Amino acid sequence: MPDGLPRERIAVVAVHGIGEQRRFEHIDGQVRSIVAALRLRPSKVTVDIASATGAAFRAEQDTWSASPTVKVFFDDLCTGKRLQIDFHEVWWADVNEPYSFVKQLRFWWWGLTVWLYPNKPGTTLRGAAAMRIPTPPGGDRFFDRFWVRARLLGVAFVAVLGAASIGMLTFFAERVFNLRPPNFVRVFVNYVAGVKLYNQKCRRGIGFPPKRQDFLDTLTDPPRVSVRRRMIRALATVAMQDYDRWYVLAHSLGTVVAFNGLMENAEAWPGYFDADTWSLMEQPGGPRLAGPARPGWVTPPGLGMPDRPVWAHQSSVANRSRIFSRFHGLLTFGSPLEKFAALWPARIPISCEPAFRPGTMWLNVYDPIDPVSGVLRSFASAATALCPTPVNIGYSAGSVLLLNHLQYLNATRRRPTLADGIAEWLVTGNPHLIHAESGEKWFKPGSGKHKTRTGIAYFTWLVVILVLGVAGGFVLPVVADLFAHLISLFLKHGGAFLHHGVKLF
């Protein structure tokens, strides 16, 4: 081993958001940006990928293994500090429903009506006694809920205009000109359907009518339980490996997944594991991340989600204080948590069980041009041990509406970037680069730059609506004339079409 200080072991749990990411795709992008930021420092950096024992015959690429997927070895040439940063991925894109025409119809129906979905302010599940719902400052305000619903209606309206115009243009490009443009409608449907999935009671497959196709581990639970299971198992994996400190980085809807995992009550934890893993967590000689509840504790009555396994002892619960004893911080970026808090707060309850160490941080990075993100106001807690109070930080992720939702960790000449801030946080334990006015890209909530970017966002939405409306005005009449012409031809020559199998396209 080279001379120097002992190597500090750090873990990062990366959680992707909505989309069609393949296995390891999200973590590859995140680690790539963070490693690039680390290499800007006077240091030596080595990246190791934990590959599987074997790859498929004539495979185009080797298969990465998991937990951890990527290890980054960092030696600081100035201070002599030596780190090993292990990256663990929480991948859940496969839980999304397979794409089909019926899925698209159900998606558009949901998209047009989601702004009318009833509030979800509470739950009858037995874990409710150990949780509380997030509440905006000043209590439950009608205007906040109305404004969120109004924006959802606006997004749905723009989406329908886009589907009508861009979808038809794509159709004609393929059928008339034999071009193969990107299928924007399919991408949009599969991308945003992740939000729909998180509020569904069951998972549907292909076919008409679509059959129920829940995962085997959630036959009686909503599909979000499958997503949450992967998050909680990743937390347990990191906690069992005795890191010096560890962090969670979550993007988009992945911030809801991460928050659910961090807040889940101790009594519900056994339902997310298999019997062997839970036994390891309970071993007396092991990390003791689980075990008997405190004396006098009684299993709450009613149904749980997920329900307690039959192999779990009645009083066996997670020791959340031990699990999070070395957890140092959560970073959320592009997060819709505040929108969930306004409409469906029971989906993101805050734990009332003390678990987090003093000094645990929650940094929330947002951009007003990104319609998914926002300032978090409903998660203030009286004690960090229950839920760290989020620190809201404005960041210019990009200048293009919607696209900038994917650009928080992109490289740019304007530094420091978010990736630089994450690298600094991992190396020093101090996130001083991730704070307002630390560079050209950063700003405070309510500042002049915040208001300017908010104005840009509304102006851009107006332009998009006008452009899509004009495009729809050109496309829809042509489509209507085409269908009228086809119906006329069929009425005149229907027999010939059916007999000879004439192709219309």
QUITA-V376265 format. One record per pair of residues at least 12 apart in sequence whose C-alpha atoms are under 10 Angstrom apart, sorted by the first residue. I is the first residue (numbers start at 1). GAP is how many residues later the second one is. Records with the same first field share a line. If there is no record, write none. Layout:
BEGIN
I=GAP ; GAP
END
This chain:
BEGIN
3=77
4=71 ; 75 ; 76 ; 77 ; 78
5=70 ; 74 ; 75 ; 76 ; 77 ; 78
6=74 ; 75 ; 76 ; 77
7=66 ; 67 ; 68 ; 74 ; 75 ; 76 ; 77 ; 78 ; 237
8=65 ; 66 ; 73 ; 74 ; 75 ; 76 ; 77 ; 235 ; 236 ; 237 ; 419
9=64 ; 73 ; 74 ; 75 ; 76 ; 77 ; 232 ; 233 ; 234 ; 235 ; 236 ; 237
10=61 ; 62 ; 73 ; 74 ; 75 ; 76 ; 77 ; 228 ; 232 ; 233 ; 234 ; 235 ; 236 ; 237 ; 316 ; 416 ; 417
11=57 ; 60 ; 73 ; 74 ; 75 ; 76 ; 77 ; 227 ; 228 ; 230 ; 231 ; 232 ; 233 ; 234 ; 235 ; 236 ; 237 ; 316 ; 415
12=19 ; 56 ; 58 ; 73 ; 74 ; 75 ; 76 ; 77 ; 226 ; 233 ; 234 ; 235 ; 236 ; 237 ; 315 ; 317 ; 318 ; 414
13=14 ; 54 ; 55 ; 73 ; 74 ; 75 ; 76 ; 77 ; 218 ; 221 ; 222 ; 225 ; 233 ; 234 ; 235 ; 236 ; 237 ; 245 ; 317
14=12 ; 13 ; 16 ; 17 ; 73 ; 74 ; 75 ; 76 ; 77 ; 217 ; 220 ; 233 ; 234 ; 235 ; 236 ; 237 ; 240 ; 244 ; 317
15=12 ; 15 ; 73 ; 74 ; 75 ; 76 ; 77 ; 215 ; 216 ; 219 ; 233 ; 234 ; 235 ; 236 ; 237 ; 238 ; 239 ; 240 ; 241 ; 242 ; 243 ; 317
16=14 ; 73 ; 74 ; 75 ; 76 ; 77 ; 233 ; 234 ; 235 ; 236 ; 237 ; 238 ; 239 ; 241 ; 242
17=74 ; 75 ; 76 ; 174 ; 175 ; 177 ; 178 ; 233 ; 234 ; 235 ; 236 ; 237 ; 238 ; 239 ; 240 ; 317 ; 318 ; 389
18=74 ; 75 ; 78 ; 172 ; 173 ; 174 ; 175 ; 176 ; 177 ; 179 ; 233 ; 234 ; 235 ; 236
19=73 ; 74 ; 75 ; 77 ; 168 ; 169 ; 170 ; 171 ; 172 ; 173 ; 174 ; 175 ; 176 ; 233 ; 234
20=72 ; 73 ; 74 ; 76 ; 167 ; 170 ; 171 ; 172 ; 174
21=70 ; 71 ; 72 ; 73 ; 170
22=69 ; 70 ; 71 ; 72
23=40 ; 41 ; 42 ; 43 ; 66 ; 67 ; 68 ; 69 ; 70 ; 71
24=39 ; 40 ; 41 ; 42 ; 45 ; 46 ; 64 ; 65 ; 66 ; 67
25=64 ; 66
26=63 ; 64 ; 65 ; 225
27=42 ; 43 ; 60 ; 61 ; 62 ; 63 ; 64
28=41 ; 42 ; 59 ; 61
29=380 ; 381
30=57 ; 219 ; 378 ; 379 ; 380 ; 389
31=16 ; 39 ; 40 ; 41 ; 56 ; 378 ; 388
32=15 ; 377 ; 378 ; 379 ; 387
33=376 ; 377 ; 378 ; 384 ; 385 ; 386 ; 387 ; 389 ; 390
34=38 ; 375 ; 376 ; 377 ; 384 ; 385 ; 386 ; 387 ; 388 ; 389 ; 390 ; 392
35=12 ; 37 ; 38 ; 39 ; 384 ; 385 ; 388
36=375 ; 383 ; 384 ; 387
37=374 ; 379 ; 380 ; 381 ; 382 ; 383 ; 384 ; 385 ; 386 ; 387
38=34 ; 36 ; 37 ; 38 ; 381 ; 382 ; 384 ; 385 ; 386 ; 388 ; 389
39=35 ; 384
40=380 ; 383
41=34 ; 35 ; 36 ; 37 ; 379 ; 382 ; 383
42=33 ; 34 ; 35 ; 36 ; 37
43=31 ; 32 ; 33 ; 34 ; 35 ; 36 ; 37 ; 38 ; 39
44=29 ; 30 ; 31 ; 32 ; 33 ; 38
45=27 ; 28 ; 29 ; 30 ; 31 ; 38 ; 39
46=25 ; 26 ; 27 ; 28 ; 29 ; 38
47=23 ; 24 ; 25 ; 26 ; 27 ; 37 ; 38 ; 39
48=21 ; 22 ; 23 ; 24 ; 25 ; 38
49=14 ; 15 ; 16 ; 17 ; 19 ; 20 ; 21 ; 22 ; 23 ; 38
50=13 ; 14 ; 15 ; 16 ; 17 ; 18 ; 19 ; 20 ; 21
51=12 ; 13 ; 14 ; 15 ; 18 ; 19
52=12 ; 13 ; 14 ; 17
53=12
66=21 ; 22 ; 23 ; 24
67=19 ; 20 ; 21 ; 22 ; 23 ; 167 ; 170 ; 171
68=17 ; 18 ; 19 ; 20 ; 21 ; 166 ; 169 ; 170
69=17 ; 18 ; 19 ; 20
70=15 ; 16 ; 17 ; 18 ; 19
71=13 ; 14 ; 15 ; 16 ; 17
72=12 ; 13 ; 14 ; 15
73=12 ; 13
74=353
75=352
76=351
81=346 ; 347
82=345
83=343 ; 344
84=159 ; 343
85=158 ; 160 ; 161 ; 341 ; 342
86=152 ; 157 ; 160
87=151 ; 159 ; 160 ; 161
88=146 ; 147 ; 149 ; 150 ; 160
89=141 ; 142 ; 145 ; 160
90=137 ; 138 ; 139 ; 140 ; 141 ; 142 ; 143 ; 144 ; 145 ; 160 ; 164 ; 167 ; 168
91=136 ; 139 ; 140 ; 143 ; 163
92=102 ; 132 ; 134 ; 135 ; 136 ; 137 ; 138 ; 139 ; 162 ; 165
93=98 ; 101 ; 134
94=133
95=99 ; 102 ; 108 ; 119 ; 120 ; 128 ; 129 ; 131 ; 132
96=94 ; 95 ; 97 ; 98 ; 99 ; 100 ; 101 ; 102 ; 107 ; 108 ; 109 ; 127 ; 128 ; 131
97=93 ; 96 ; 97 ; 100 ; 106 ; 107 ; 108 ; 109 ; 116 ; 117 ; 126
98=92 ; 105 ; 106 ; 107 ; 108 ; 115
99=87 ; 88 ; 90 ; 91 ; 94 ; 106 ; 107
100=86 ; 90 ; 105 ; 106 ; 107 ; 108 ; 110
101=85 ; 105 ; 106 ; 107
102=102 ; 103 ; 104 ; 105 ; 106 ; 107 ; 108
103=86 ; 87 ; 90 ; 101 ; 102 ; 103 ; 104 ; 105 ; 107
104=81 ; 82 ; 84 ; 85 ; 86 ; 89
105=84
106=83 ; 87 ; 90
107=82 ; 83 ; 85 ; 86 ; 89 ; 90
108=48 ; 51 ; 52 ; 55 ; 81 ; 85
109=47
110=46 ; 83 ; 86
111=41 ; 42 ; 44 ; 45 ; 46 ; 48 ; 49 ; 78 ; 81 ; 82 ; 85
112=40 ; 41 ; 42 ; 43 ; 44 ; 45 ; 47 ; 48
113=39 ; 40 ; 43
114=35 ; 38 ; 39 ; 42 ; 82
115=30 ; 31 ; 33 ; 34 ; 35 ; 36 ; 37 ; 38 ; 39 ; 40 ; 41 ; 228
116=33 ; 34 ; 36 ; 37
117=32 ; 226 ; 227
118=225 ; 226
119=26 ; 221 ; 222 ; 223 ; 224 ; 225 ; 226 ; 227
120=13 ; 220 ; 221 ; 222 ; 223 ; 224 ; 225 ; 226 ; 227
121=12 ; 13 ; 14 ; 19 ; 220 ; 221 ; 222 ; 223 ; 224 ; 225 ; 226 ; 228
122=222 ; 223 ; 224 ; 225 ; 227
123=222 ; 223 ; 224 ; 226
124=178 ; 179 ; 180
125=175 ; 176 ; 177 ; 178 ; 179 ; 180 ; 181 ; 182
126=141 ; 142 ; 173 ; 174 ; 175 ; 176 ; 177 ; 178 ; 179 ; 181
127=137 ; 138 ; 139 ; 140 ; 141 ; 172 ; 173 ; 174 ; 175 ; 176 ; 177 ; 178 ; 224
128=137 ; 172 ; 176 ; 218 ; 221 ; 222 ; 223 ; 224
129=136 ; 171 ; 222 ; 223
130=133 ; 134 ; 135 ; 136 ; 137 ; 170 ; 219 ; 220 ; 221 ; 222 ; 223
131=132 ; 133 ; 134 ; 215 ; 217 ; 218 ; 219 ; 220 ; 221 ; 222 ; 255
132=213 ; 214 ; 216 ; 217 ; 218 ; 219 ; 220
133=208 ; 211 ; 212 ; 213 ; 214 ; 215 ; 216 ; 217 ; 218 ; 245 ; 246
134=203 ; 204 ; 206 ; 207 ; 208 ; 210 ; 211 ; 212 ; 213 ; 214 ; 215 ; 216 ; 243 ; 244 ; 245 ; 246 ; 247
135=203 ; 206 ; 207 ; 210 ; 214 ; 215 ; 242 ; 243 ; 244 ; 245
136=202 ; 205 ; 206 ; 240 ; 241 ; 242 ; 243 ; 244
137=240 ; 241 ; 242 ; 243
138=240
139=239
140=201 ; 202 ; 238
141=201
142=200
143=199
144=194 ; 195 ; 197 ; 198 ; 199
145=194 ; 195 ; 196 ; 197 ; 198 ; 199
146=196 ; 197
147=192 ; 195
148=190 ; 191 ; 192 ; 194 ; 195
149=190 ; 193 ; 194
151=220
152=187 ; 219
154=307 ; 311
155=216 ; 306 ; 310
157=308
158=303 ; 304 ; 306 ; 307 ; 308 ; 310 ; 311
159=26 ; 29 ; 30 ; 306 ; 309
160=25 ; 308
161=303 ; 304 ; 305 ; 306 ; 307 ; 308 ; 309 ; 310 ; 311 ; 312
162=22 ; 23 ; 26 ; 302 ; 303 ; 305 ; 306 ; 307 ; 309 ; 310
163=21 ; 22 ; 23 ; 25 ; 26 ; 305 ; 309
164=21 ; 304 ; 305 ; 307 ; 308 ; 309 ; 311 ; 312
165=302 ; 303 ; 304 ; 305 ; 306 ; 307 ; 308 ; 309 ; 310 ; 311
166=17 ; 18 ; 19 ; 302 ; 305 ; 306 ; 309
167=16 ; 17 ; 18 ; 19 ; 305 ; 308
168=17 ; 303 ; 304 ; 307 ; 308 ; 310 ; 311
169=12 ; 302 ; 303 ; 306
170=12 ; 13 ; 14 ; 15
171=12
172=307
175=330
176=329
192=61
194=30 ; 59 ; 60
195=29 ; 57 ; 58 ; 141
197=25 ; 26 ; 27
198=24 ; 25 ; 26 ; 27 ; 29 ; 55 ; 58 ; 59 ; 149
199=23 ; 24 ; 25 ; 145 ; 148
200=21 ; 22 ; 23 ; 24
201=13 ; 19 ; 20 ; 21 ; 22 ; 23
202=12 ; 13 ; 16 ; 17 ; 18 ; 19 ; 20 ; 21 ; 22
203=12 ; 15 ; 16 ; 18 ; 19 ; 20 ; 21
204=19
214=12
217=12 ; 54 ; 55 ; 89
218=87 ; 88
220=85 ; 86 ; 87
221=83 ; 84 ; 85 ; 86
222=83 ; 84
224=33 ; 123
225=32 ; 35 ; 46 ; 47 ; 80 ; 81
226=46 ; 80
227=27 ; 30 ; 31 ; 33 ; 34
228=26 ; 28 ; 29 ; 30 ; 31 ; 32 ; 33 ; 34 ; 36 ; 44
229=28 ; 31 ; 32 ; 40 ; 42 ; 43 ; 44 ; 77
230=27 ; 28 ; 31 ; 42 ; 43
231=23 ; 26 ; 27 ; 28 ; 29 ; 30 ; 31 ; 41
232=25 ; 26 ; 28 ; 29 ; 30 ; 31 ; 32 ; 37 ; 40 ; 41
233=28 ; 36 ; 39 ; 40 ; 41 ; 44
234=27
235=12 ; 13 ; 23 ; 26 ; 27 ; 88 ; 89 ; 92
236=33 ; 37 ; 41 ; 42 ; 45 ; 53 ; 82 ; 84 ; 87 ; 88
237=40 ; 44 ; 86
238=85 ; 86 ; 88 ; 89
239=42 ; 48 ; 50 ; 83 ; 84 ; 85 ; 86 ; 87 ; 88
240=40 ; 41 ; 46 ; 47 ; 48 ; 49 ; 82 ; 83
241=46
242=45 ; 81 ; 84
243=83 ; 84
244=81 ; 82 ; 83 ; 84
245=79 ; 80 ; 81 ; 82 ; 83 ; 84 ; 181 ; 184
246=78 ; 79 ; 80 ; 81 ; 82 ; 83 ; 84 ; 180 ; 183
247=79 ; 80 ; 81 ; 82 ; 83 ; 84 ; 113 ; 114 ; 115 ; 178 ; 179
248=14 ; 79 ; 80 ; 81 ; 82 ; 83 ; 84 ; 114
249=80 ; 81 ; 82 ; 83 ; 84 ; 114 ; 173
250=80 ; 81 ; 82 ; 83 ; 84 ; 85 ; 114
251=80 ; 81 ; 82 ; 83 ; 84 ; 85 ; 114 ; 122 ; 154 ; 155 ; 157
252=80 ; 81 ; 82 ; 83 ; 84 ; 85 ; 120 ; 121 ; 153 ; 154
253=79 ; 80 ; 81 ; 82 ; 83 ; 84 ; 119 ; 120
254=78 ; 79 ; 80 ; 81 ; 82 ; 83
255=75 ; 76 ; 77 ; 78 ; 79 ; 80 ; 81 ; 82 ; 109
256=76 ; 79 ; 80 ; 81 ; 82 ; 84 ; 91 ; 92
257=91
258=72 ; 73 ; 74
259=71 ; 73 ; 78 ; 89 ; 90 ; 91 ; 128
260=87 ; 88 ; 89 ; 90 ; 91
261=87
262=58 ; 61 ; 62 ; 68 ; 88 ; 89 ; 93 ; 94 ; 125
263=57 ; 85 ; 86 ; 87 ; 88 ; 89 ; 90 ; 92 ; 123 ; 124
264=54 ; 56 ; 84 ; 85 ; 86 ; 87 ; 88 ; 89
265=52 ; 53 ; 54 ; 55 ; 84 ; 85 ; 86 ; 87 ; 88 ; 90
266=24 ; 27 ; 50 ; 51 ; 52 ; 53 ; 54 ; 55 ; 85 ; 87 ; 89
267=26 ; 32 ; 33 ; 37 ; 40 ; 41 ; 47 ; 48 ; 49 ; 50 ; 51 ; 52
268=36 ; 37 ; 38 ; 39 ; 40 ; 41 ; 48 ; 49 ; 50
269=21 ; 36 ; 37 ; 38 ; 39 ; 47 ; 48 ; 49 ; 50 ; 51
270=20 ; 36 ; 37 ; 38 ; 39 ; 40 ; 41 ; 42 ; 43 ; 46 ; 47 ; 48
271=33 ; 34 ; 35 ; 36 ; 37 ; 38 ; 39 ; 41
272=33 ; 34 ; 35 ; 36 ; 37
273=36
274=35 ; 37 ; 38
275=34 ; 35 ; 36 ; 37
278=12 ; 13 ; 33 ; 34 ; 38 ; 39 ; 40
279=12 ; 33
281=37 ; 38 ; 42
282=34 ; 35 ; 36 ; 37
287=35 ; 36
288=30 ; 31 ; 34 ; 35
289=28 ; 29 ; 30 ; 31 ; 32 ; 33 ; 34 ; 35
290=26 ; 27 ; 28 ; 29 ; 30 ; 32 ; 33
291=22 ; 24 ; 25 ; 26 ; 27 ; 28
292=21 ; 22 ; 23 ; 24 ; 25 ; 26 ; 27
293=21 ; 22 ; 23 ; 24 ; 25 ; 26
294=21 ; 22 ; 23
295=20
296=19
297=18
298=16 ; 17
299=15 ; 16 ; 17 ; 18
319=36
320=33 ; 34 ; 35 ; 36
321=32 ; 33 ; 34 ; 35 ; 36 ; 64
322=33 ; 34 ; 35
323=32 ; 33
324=31 ; 32 ; 33 ; 36 ; 61
325=30 ; 31 ; 32 ; 33 ; 35
326=30 ; 31 ; 34
327=29 ; 30 ; 32 ; 33 ; 34
328=28 ; 29 ; 30 ; 31 ; 32 ; 33 ; 34 ; 98 ; 101
329=27 ; 28 ; 30 ; 31 ; 32 ; 33 ; 34 ; 59 ; 96 ; 100 ; 102
330=30 ; 31 ; 32 ; 33 ; 34 ; 58 ; 60
331=30 ; 31 ; 32 ; 33 ; 34 ; 59 ; 60 ; 91 ; 103
332=30 ; 31 ; 32 ; 33 ; 34 ; 41 ; 58 ; 60
333=30 ; 31 ; 32 ; 33 ; 34 ; 39 ; 40 ; 41 ; 59 ; 60 ; 61 ; 62 ; 64 ; 72 ; 73 ; 75 ; 76 ; 85
334=30 ; 31 ; 32 ; 33 ; 34 ; 36 ; 37 ; 38 ; 39 ; 40 ; 41 ; 63 ; 70 ; 71 ; 72 ; 73 ; 74
335=29 ; 30 ; 31 ; 32 ; 35 ; 36 ; 37 ; 38 ; 39 ; 40 ; 41 ; 70
336=30 ; 35 ; 36 ; 37 ; 38 ; 39 ; 40
337=35 ; 36 ; 37 ; 38 ; 39 ; 40 ; 41 ; 42
338=34 ; 35 ; 36 ; 37 ; 38 ; 39 ; 40 ; 41
339=33 ; 34 ; 35 ; 36 ; 37 ; 39
341=35 ; 36 ; 37 ; 38
342=36
345=33
349=30
350=29 ; 30 ; 31 ; 36 ; 37
351=34 ; 35 ; 36
352=29 ; 31 ; 33 ; 34 ; 35
353=32 ; 33 ; 34
354=29 ; 30 ; 31 ; 32 ; 33
355=29 ; 30 ; 31 ; 32
356=27 ; 28 ; 29 ; 30 ; 31 ; 32
357=27 ; 28 ; 29 ; 31
358=25 ; 26 ; 27 ; 30
359=25 ; 26 ; 29
360=24 ; 25 ; 27 ; 28 ; 29
361=23 ; 26 ; 27 ; 28 ; 29 ; 30 ; 70
362=22 ; 25 ; 26 ; 27 ; 28 ; 29 ; 30
363=25 ; 26 ; 27 ; 28 ; 29 ; 30 ; 68 ; 71 ; 72
364=12 ; 25 ; 26 ; 27 ; 28 ; 29 ; 30 ; 31 ; 70 ; 71
365=25 ; 26 ; 27 ; 28 ; 29 ; 30 ; 31 ; 32 ; 43 ; 53 ; 69 ; 70 ; 71 ; 77
366=26 ; 27 ; 28 ; 29 ; 30 ; 31 ; 39 ; 42 ; 76 ; 77 ; 79
367=26 ; 27 ; 28 ; 29 ; 30 ; 31 ; 32 ; 37 ; 38 ; 41 ; 75 ; 76 ; 78 ; 83 ; 86 ; 87 ; 90
368=26 ; 27 ; 28 ; 29 ; 33 ; 77 ; 81 ; 82 ; 83 ; 84 ; 85 ; 86 ; 87 ; 88 ; 89 ; 90
369=26 ; 27 ; 28 ; 29 ; 30 ; 31 ; 32 ; 33 ; 34 ; 35 ; 36 ; 81 ; 83 ; 84 ; 85 ; 86 ; 87 ; 88 ; 89 ; 91 ; 92
370=26 ; 27 ; 28 ; 29 ; 30 ; 31 ; 32 ; 33 ; 34 ; 35 ; 36 ; 37 ; 83 ; 84 ; 87
371=30 ; 31 ; 33 ; 34 ; 83 ; 86 ; 87 ; 90
372=30 ; 33
373=32
374=18 ; 19 ; 20 ; 71
375=15 ; 16 ; 17 ; 18 ; 19 ; 70 ; 71
376=13 ; 14 ; 15 ; 16 ; 17
377=12 ; 13 ; 14 ; 15
378=12
391=44 ; 45
392=43 ; 44 ; 51 ; 52 ; 53
393=41 ; 42 ; 43 ; 44 ; 49 ; 50 ; 51 ; 52
394=40 ; 41 ; 42 ; 43 ; 47 ; 48 ; 49 ; 50 ; 51 ; 52 ; 53 ; 55 ; 56
395=13 ; 22 ; 23 ; 39 ; 40 ; 41 ; 42 ; 44 ; 45 ; 46 ; 47 ; 48 ; 49 ; 50 ; 54 ; 55
396=12 ; 21 ; 22 ; 44 ; 45 ; 46 ; 47 ; 53 ; 54 ; 57
397=12 ; 13 ; 15 ; 20 ; 21 ; 44 ; 45
398=12 ; 14 ; 43
399=54 ; 57 ; 58 ; 61
400=56 ; 57 ; 60
401=55 ; 56 ; 57 ; 59 ; 60 ; 63
402=55
409=13
412=29
414=25 ; 26 ; 27
415=18 ; 23 ; 24 ; 25 ; 26 ; 27
416=17 ; 18 ; 22 ; 23 ; 24 ; 25 ; 26
417=16 ; 17 ; 21 ; 22 ; 23 ; 24 ; 25
418=15 ; 16 ; 17 ; 23 ; 24
419=14 ; 15
420=13 ; 14
421=12 ; 13 ; 14 ; 17
422=12
486=18
END
